[in-house]
Amino acid sequence: VIRPEPCGVCGSRIRFGKAAVKCRQCQLLLHPKCREQCPSLCTPRPHRHAWPHEGVLADFAPSTPPLVPALVVQCVTEVETRGLTETGLYRVPGAEQLVREWKRRLLRAGGALPALGSVADIHVVCGVLKDFLRGLKEPLVTFSLHPAFLQAADIPDDAACGAALRHVVSKLPPANRDTLAFLMLHLLRVSHSPDCKMDVLNLSRVFGPTLVGHSSANPTPLAIMEDTPRQCKVVARLLSLPPDFWRGFVGTEQENLVP
């Protein structure tokens, strides 16, 4: 090994200068000791271009609707499979080094993603999802619609606020809209899990800065201070919209929502 990478079975790092086993067909990399625990036989994967290291959400989205990036689908699926009994989901940080390694590995894989089942700590998977969303060139709600989301969330009347938010959501680029819908349905499921102890307020504090962000790539210190409480308010209001509204964008029968 010249460049250290995580083992595809145990997830721990294979260090520089150590021997490793690599599959010629799917490029899975393993510690020699992990070979016996290797998952079922692979099939050759078609060559896929790696995703960019940064970009807007549409750069990572599939070509057919719903336009939710495979990385987002896979992280959410993994979290819902084994994380909904974990206290502090999305609030408890995962190991920073593992988060960085797995994010890099997923981006390099492009559409042919390695399985996340070998990541022992589910908080690392949560960290990868948050880091991916934070690393986009513009937040999910986009720079141009950022003021409209803040204004809609400030409307005191619940019915009028809901109508305004639906209208602004409909103006989002299709990939941003579909991904936002997919994430809202996921966060609602997290909020309904008593074991997670992550209600809508907790989740909005975590995801406000990540999903809403600011109206420009270089906000002033004053804008950062003023935006932070309003970001959380936007996410809390979005989570108060009926689930059926979000399901309208990401019907569960859509095949590319299954990793």
N, C-alpha and C positions, 0 to 999 in steps of 0.2 A: 504494500500500500504506500503510495506517494502522497496522496491527499487524503487525510483522515475522513472517514465516512461512517454513518451508523450501520450496524448490522441489520439486515432485513428480517431477522428472526427475533433477536433479543433487544434490539434498539440501542444497545450501548456502542460506543465509538470504537472502530477498529483503528488503532494508532499507526502512526508513521513507521514504516519499516517492518510491520508485522505481515505474516502470510495471511491470505484470505482466499475464499473460494468464490468464484463468480460464474454465473450461468451464461453460456454463450448465446442462449436464445432470448431470455428476458432481462439479462444484465443484473439479476439479483445478486447482491454481495453479502457474504456470510463469514462469521468466524468459522474456522474448520470444525471446532467443537460443536457448533450449532447445526452442522449439516444434517444430523439425524432428525432434528426437529423442523427441518425445512417443510413448508406447506406442500400441498399436493402438486403433482407434476404441472409444470407451466406449459403454455403454448407460446410459440414465437409471436412477439408483438410487432405490429407494423411500425415502420419508422415514423416517428412524430417529431415535429419541430418543438423544441423547448419553448415554454412561454417566456415572454420578456420578464426581466427582473423587476420592472415597474411599468405602469401604464394605467389607463382608465379601465373601469370594470369591463367594458365591451371588448377590450383586448384579450380577455380571458374566457369570454362566454362562448358556448357552443353555437353552431350555425342554425339550429332549429329550436323553436320555443318549447318550454320556458327557458329563457336565456340566463340560466344560473351556472356559474363556473363549476366545473367538476370538483375542484379543490374545496369549494364551499359545501357542495353536496356531500362529499366524502367525510369532511370533518363533522358536519351536522349529524350524519348517519351514525358515525362512530360514537359521538357524544350521546345520542339518543339510545344507542344499543346498550351502552354500559356505564353511562355517566349520570343518569337521572336519579341515582340514589346517593350521589356525592355531594356533601355539604360544601356550600360556597362555590358552586360551579360558575366559572367565568370570573369570579372575584379572586379566588386563590390563584396565584401565579404558578405557571409551570417552570421547570428549570430552563433558564434563559438560553443556555448553550444548545440544549436539545431542541428547543423551539426554533432557533435559527437554523440548525442542521436540517430539521424536517421540512421547514419552509423552503429552504434551498433545494432540497431533494425533490419536493413536489413540483416546484417551478421548473426544475431542469427536466422532469419527466414529461411535462406537457400534458396531453390528454391521457397517457397511459400511466396512471398513478399507482405507486406501490401501496400495498395494504397498510392501514394504520393500526391493525390489530396487534402488531408487535410493539406498539408504544405502550409501555406498562402504565404510565401515569396519564390519566385522562386529562389532567390539567395542562399537559403539554399540547394535546390536540386542541384544546380550547385556546391556548396561547398562539398556536399556528393560525387559527381562524382569525383571531383578533389582529395579529400582526399583519396578515395578508390584507385585511380591510384597512388598517391604518396606513399601510404602505402604498395604497393607490394614489395616483397623481391628483385625484380630487375625491372628496368624500362621496359616499353613496347617494346623498341627496343633491349632489353637484353644486358647484360654486354659484351658478346662475340662479338656481331655485332656492338656495340657502335662505335669503331674506323672506321668501314667501312661506317657507316652512315655519320659520320663527314667528311670523305675523299670524299665521293660521293657529298655531299652538297657543298664542296669547289671547285668543277670543274667549271671553269668560263663559258664554253660553255653550253648553256641551253639544247640542244639536248643530249649531252654526259652526262650531269648531270642527266637528266631525265632517260636515259637508265641505268645508274649506280644505281640510287635509286630503279628503278623497280627490278633490279637484287638482290639488298640487301633485299628488302621487301620480295621477293620470298624465301629467305633463313630463314626467321623468323619461329619460331614454329607456327603451324596452328592457335592456339588460339590467339597468339599475332598478327599475320597477319590479321586475320578476324576482331579482335577488333580494330586494327589500321585503317583498311578500313572503318569500321562502324563509327568511330570517325571522320575521315577525311571528309566523306560525310556530317556528322552533322555540323562540323565546317565550311564547305563551305556554308551550308544553313544559318548559323549564320552570316557569312561574307557578304552574299548577302542581309541581312535585313537592310534597311536604318535606322530603328528605333534603332537597337542595337548599332550602331556606333562602331562596332568591326570589322575592316577590317583584312586582312590576317596578317599584321604586328602586330597589337594589339593582335590577337589570338596567334601568334607565341611566343610573349613575355610571355603570360600567360602559354601556354602549353609546351614551350621548356623544362624548368626544370622538368615538370611533366612527359612528355612522353619520353624524351631523357635521362635525368639524366646524370649519370657519368658512367665510365667503371668499377667501383668497388663500393662496399657497403660503403667503408670508404675512400673517395677521400681526397687528400691533399688540403690544402688551395690554393696552386698554381693551382692545377687541377680545383678546383671550379672556380677560377677567369678566367682561360683560356677557360673552357668549356661553361660558361654562354652565351656569344654571339653566339657561334657555335651551341648551342642547339636550339636557336631561328631560326637560319638560316636553320637547318634541317627541322623544322616544316614548315617554310615558303616555302621551296622547295617541301616538300611533298604535301602541299596544292596547289602547282602549277601543279601537275600531273593531267591529265584529269580525271573527275569523272568516266568515263566508266572503267578506270583501276581499281578503287576501287570497282565499282559495280560488277566486275567480281568475287570478293570474297564473297560479301554479297548480293545475288540476293534478291530483295524485296519480292519475293514470298515465301521465307523461313518462315515457320510458327513460329519458335522459336524466330523471331525478333519482334513478337507481344506479349507484356507482358500479 
